């Protein structure tokens, strides 16, 4: 059993009945992307993030985002040391390999934006000094649906830095019965042994980046992205960053499937998770009966011919 297969088996044993979401999450990390998990409370968002860190052998920190959280609470702060008569930087929880930003949309926009440099550049700047973050570095953020009280919508610039957005949803009756009959999954998580370490994950990332993408597949991705930009009912189409992320995610999905080349099926498998949170309906179209975003993503996929 390879380390990747072992990691998937461990994650499947902890997060029951969510194989698609687990593989999307793992693809996101193999593609060096950041992950946004959006769903109602209590369906396992935090448990999935914890499981990823545990199974992949990563150091991790959890930050509970609240309305009074400050950027310095995440990034760190410079403190004056009387003994040395110098300012000493005390790193914040962002200096880890996997940062769990729990309920990220409960913090103010100012605090949310503190993660932008870390997510894009994998470094943070405090008092004019740049501090590199560990490798690998991921942000796994959870958020509640925006209609819940006490939430702030994530700015578009930050949404675009999340490679994928996934949902877990409620368990099906069979797996929910297992959850009720067995001990808490967090107790099981504490006994799980890592399937790899950070060095092993970095090697898998290199393997994912080396998966072959043919010219017709590049054309296919380009047409999908262009279609989002041409629709009159969308205010924003997919950015070049999103297009690059779609290719990286498809490569990672192919690697998980045991292939060394990307197929159209790989692009289609990751397309909703990469595209959905980046698309925004133009004002006025919602009132006139625009398609829901989930259906819109499927419509775009169906409209673009699949390469042979």
C-alpha positions as CSV (number, residue, x, y, z in Angstrom):
1,X,0.0,0.0,0.0
2,X,1.4,3.4,-1.0
3,X,1.5,6.3,1.3
4,X,-1.2,8.0,-0.8
5,X,-3.5,5.0,-0.6
6,X,-2.9,4.7,3.1
7,X,-3.8,8.3,3.6
8,X,-7.1,7.9,1.7
9,X,-8.0,4.8,3.7
10,X,-7.4,6.6,7.0
11,X,-9.4,9.7,5.9
12,X,-12.3,7.5,4.7
13,X,-12.3,5.7,8.1
14,X,-12.6,9.0,10.0
15,X,-15.0,11.0,7.7
16,X,-17.6,8.4,6.8
17,X,-19.3,8.4,3.4
18,X,-17.6,11.5,2.1
19,X,-15.2,10.0,-0.4
20,X,-15.7,12.6,-3.1
21,X,-15.1,15.5,-0.6
22,X,-12.0,13.8,0.9
23,X,-10.5,13.3,-2.5
24,X,-11.1,16.8,-3.5
25,X,-9.6,18.1,-0.3
26,X,-6.5,15.9,-0.8
27,X,-6.3,17.0,-4.4
28,X,-6.3,20.6,-3.2
29,X,-3.4,20.0,-0.9
30,X,-1.4,18.0,-3.5
31,X,-1.9,21.0,-5.9
32,X,-0.5,23.4,-3.3
33,X,-3.8,25.1,-2.9
34,X,-5.8,26.3,0.0
35,X,-9.2,24.8,0.9
36,X,-12.5,26.4,1.9
37,X,-15.1,24.1,3.6
38,X,-18.5,25.7,3.7
39,X,-21.4,24.0,5.4
40,X,-23.7,24.2,8.4
41,X,-22.3,23.5,11.9
42,X,-21.8,20.0,13.1
43,X,-21.2,18.1,9.8
44,X,-17.5,17.5,10.3
45,X,-15.7,20.5,8.8
46,X,-13.2,20.9,11.6
47,X,-12.8,17.1,12.0
48,X,-11.8,16.9,8.3
49,X,-9.2,19.6,8.6
50,X,-7.8,18.0,11.8
51,X,-7.7,14.6,10.0
52,X,-5.8,16.0,7.0
53,X,-3.1,17.3,9.3
54,X,-2.9,14.1,11.3
55,X,-2.9,11.7,8.4
56,X,-0.4,13.8,6.4
57,X,2.0,14.2,9.3
58,X,1.8,18.0,9.4
59,X,2.2,20.4,12.2
60,X,-1.0,22.4,12.6
61,X,-2.6,25.2,14.5
62,X,-6.3,26.1,14.9
63,X,-7.5,29.7,15.1
64,X,-11.1,30.3,16.1
65,X,-12.1,33.4,14.1
66,X,-14.4,35.7,16.1
67,X,-15.5,39.3,15.6
68,X,-12.8,40.6,18.0
69,X,-9.9,38.7,16.5
70,X,-7.0,41.0,15.3
71,X,-4.5,40.5,12.5
72,X,-1.7,40.3,15.1
73,X,-3.5,37.4,16.8
74,X,-2.8,35.4,13.5
75,X,0.4,36.8,12.2
76,X,2.4,37.5,15.4
77,X,3.7,40.7,16.9
78,X,7.0,42.5,17.7
79,X,7.6,42.9,21.4
80,X,10.3,45.2,22.9
81,X,12.8,43.2,24.9
82,X,14.3,45.3,27.6
83,X,17.3,43.0,28.0
84,X,18.5,43.4,24.5
85,X,16.9,46.8,23.8
86,X,15.5,45.4,20.6
87,X,12.1,44.4,19.2
88,X,11.7,40.7,19.1
89,X,9.2,39.1,16.7
90,X,6.9,36.5,18.3
91,X,5.4,34.4,15.6
92,X,1.6,33.8,15.5
93,X,-0.2,30.6,14.8
94,X,0.1,31.1,11.0
95,X,3.7,29.8,11.3
96,X,2.7,26.2,10.9
97,X,2.2,23.7,8.1
98,X,-1.5,23.6,8.2
99,X,-3.5,26.5,9.6
100,X,-7.1,25.7,10.4
101,X,-9.0,29.0,10.2
102,X,-12.2,27.9,11.9
103,X,-15.4,29.9,11.0
104,X,-13.3,32.3,9.0
105,X,-16.3,34.4,8.1
106,X,-17.0,35.4,11.7
107,X,-14.0,37.7,11.7
108,X,-14.0,41.2,10.4
109,X,-12.9,41.8,6.8
110,X,-9.7,43.5,8.1
111,X,-8.7,40.3,10.0
112,X,-9.7,38.1,7.1
113,X,-7.4,40.1,4.8
114,X,-4.5,39.4,7.1
115,X,-4.2,36.0,5.5
116,X,-3.9,37.3,1.9
117,X,-0.1,37.6,1.8
118,X,0.4,34.3,3.6
119,X,-1.9,32.4,1.2
120,X,-0.4,33.9,-2.0
121,X,3.3,34.4,-1.1
122,X,3.7,31.9,1.7
123,X,5.2,34.6,3.8
124,X,4.1,37.4,6.2
125,X,5.3,40.9,6.7
126,X,5.2,42.5,10.1
127,X,6.7,45.9,10.8
128,X,8.4,45.9,7.4
129,X,10.2,42.6,7.9
130,X,9.3,39.6,5.8
131,X,9.1,36.2,7.5
132,X,8.9,33.0,5.4
133,X,6.3,30.4,6.3
134,X,7.1,26.6,6.7
135,X,6.9,24.3,3.8
136,X,4.4,22.9,3.0
137,X,1.9,25.6,4.0
138,X,-1.8,25.3,3.7
139,X,-4.8,27.2,4.9
140,X,-7.9,25.1,5.5
141,X,-10.7,27.4,6.3
142,X,-14.2,26.6,7.5
143,X,-17.2,28.9,7.2
144,X,-20.9,28.8,7.9
145,X,-23.4,29.8,5.3
146,X,-23.5,33.5,4.8
147,X,-27.1,33.8,5.8
148,X,-26.3,32.8,9.4
149,X,-26.1,35.6,11.9
150,X,-22.7,37.2,12.8
151,X,-21.0,36.4,9.5
152,X,-19.1,38.6,7.1
153,X,-18.8,37.7,3.4
154,X,-15.2,36.9,2.4
155,X,-13.8,39.5,-0.1
156,X,-13.4,38.4,-3.7
157,X,-9.6,38.7,-3.5
158,X,-9.5,36.2,-0.7
159,X,-12.1,33.8,-2.3
160,X,-9.9,33.6,-5.4
161,X,-6.9,32.5,-3.3
162,X,-8.8,29.4,-2.2
163,X,-8.2,26.8,-4.8
164,X,-11.3,24.8,-3.9
165,X,-14.5,25.2,-2.0
166,X,-16.3,22.0,-0.9
167,X,-19.3,21.0,1.1
168,X,-19.7,17.9,3.3
169,X,-23.5,17.8,3.7
170,X,-25.4,15.6,6.1
171,X,-24.4,11.9,6.2
172,X,-26.6,9.3,4.6
173,X,-28.7,7.1,6.9
174,X,-26.3,4.2,6.9
175,X,-23.2,6.2,7.9
176,X,-25.2,8.3,10.3
177,X,-26.2,5.2,12.1
178,X,-22.6,4.2,12.3
179,X,-21.8,7.6,13.8
180,X,-24.4,7.1,16.4
181,X,-23.4,3.6,17.4
182,X,-19.6,4.0,17.5
183,X,-17.4,6.3,19.6
184,X,-16.8,9.9,18.6
185,X,-14.7,10.2,15.5
186,X,-12.3,12.6,17.3
187,X,-11.4,9.7,19.6
188,X,-10.6,7.6,16.6
189,X,-8.6,10.5,15.1
190,X,-6.4,10.6,18.2
191,X,-5.2,7.0,17.5
192,X,-4.6,7.4,13.8
193,X,-1.0,7.2,12.7
194,X,0.4,9.5,10.0
195,X,0.5,7.9,6.5
196,X,3.4,10.2,5.6
197,X,5.4,13.2,6.7
198,X,5.9,16.7,5.3
199,X,8.8,15.5,3.1
200,X,6.6,12.7,1.7
201,X,3.8,15.2,0.9
202,X,6.3,17.6,-0.8
203,X,7.4,14.6,-3.0
204,X,3.7,13.9,-3.9
205,X,3.3,17.6,-4.8
206,X,6.2,17.3,-7.1
207,X,4.8,14.2,-8.7
208,X,1.4,15.9,-9.2
209,X,3.1,18.9,-10.9
210,X,4.8,16.4,-13.3
211,X,1.5,14.8,-14.5
212,X,1.2,15.4,-18.2
213,X,-1.4,17.7,-19.6
214,X,-1.9,17.5,-23.4
215,X,-2.5,20.5,-25.6
216,X,-6.2,19.5,-26.2
217,X,-6.7,19.5,-22.4
218,X,-5.2,23.0,-22.1
219,X,-7.6,24.1,-24.9
220,X,-10.4,22.5,-23.0
221,X,-9.6,24.4,-19.8
222,X,-9.1,27.6,-21.7
223,X,-12.6,27.3,-23.3
224,X,-14.2,26.6,-19.9
225,X,-12.6,29.7,-18.4
226,X,-13.5,31.8,-21.5
227,X,-17.1,30.7,-21.2
228,X,-17.4,32.1,-17.7
229,X,-16.1,35.4,-18.8
230,X,-18.5,35.7,-21.8
231,X,-21.7,35.0,-20.0
232,X,-23.9,38.1,-19.6
233,X,-25.4,36.8,-16.3
234,X,-22.0,36.7,-14.6
235,X,-20.3,39.8,-13.1
236,X,-17.0,37.9,-12.7
237,X,-15.6,35.1,-14.7
238,X,-12.7,32.9,-13.7
239,X,-9.3,34.6,-13.3
240,X,-6.0,33.4,-14.8
241,X,-5.1,32.2,-11.2
242,X,-8.3,30.1,-11.2
243,X,-7.4,28.6,-14.6
244,X,-3.9,27.7,-13.4
245,X,-5.5,26.2,-10.3
246,X,-7.9,24.1,-12.3
247,X,-5.0,22.6,-14.2
248,X,-3.1,21.9,-11.0
249,X,-6.1,20.4,-9.3
250,X,-6.8,18.1,-12.4
251,X,-3.2,16.9,-12.2
252,X,-3.5,16.1,-8.5
253,X,-6.8,14.3,-9.2
254,X,-5.2,12.2,-11.9
255,X,-2.3,11.3,-9.5
256,X,-4.7,10.1,-6.9
257,X,-6.4,7.9,-9.6
258,X,-3.0,6.5,-10.4
259,X,-2.5,8.1,-13.8
260,X,0.5,10.0,-15.2
261,X,-1.7,12.1,-17.6
262,X,-4.8,14.2,-17.2
263,X,-8.0,13.1,-18.8
264,X,-11.1,15.3,-19.4
265,X,-12.8,13.4,-16.6
266,X,-10.2,14.8,-14.2
267,X,-10.9,18.3,-15.2
268,X,-14.7,17.7,-14.8
269,X,-14.2,16.1,-11.4
270,X,-12.6,19.2,-9.9
271,X,-14.4,21.8,-11.9
272,X,-17.3,22.6,-9.5
273,X,-15.0,22.8,-6.5
274,X,-12.6,25.2,-8.3
275,X,-15.2,27.3,-10.1
276,X,-18.3,27.6,-7.9
277,X,-17.0,30.1,-5.2
278,X,-15.5,32.4,-7.8
279,X,-18.6,33.0,-9.9
280,X,-20.9,35.9,-9.0
281,X,-24.2,36.6,-10.7
282,X,-24.6,40.1,-12.1
283,X,-26.9,42.4,-10.3
284,X,-30.4,42.3,-11.8
285,X,-30.1,38.8,-13.2
286,X,-31.0,37.2,-9.9
287,X,-34.4,39.0,-9.8
288,X,-35.0,37.9,-13.4
289,X,-34.5,34.2,-12.6
290,X,-30.8,33.6,-13.2
291,X,-29.6,30.0,-12.8
292,X,-28.4,29.0,-9.3
293,X,-24.6,28.9,-9.3
294,X,-24.5,25.1,-8.9
295,X,-26.6,24.7,-12.0
296,X,-24.7,27.4,-13.8
297,X,-21.4,25.5,-13.2
298,X,-22.9,22.4,-14.7
299,X,-24.4,24.3,-17.6
300,X,-21.0,25.8,-18.5
301,X,-19.4,22.3,-18.3
302,X,-22.0,20.8,-20.6
303,X,-21.7,23.7,-23.1
304,X,-18.0,23.2,-23.8
305,X,-17.1,20.2,-26.1
306,X,-15.0,17.5,-24.5
307,X,-11.7,16.8,-26.3
308,X,-11.4,13.4,-27.9
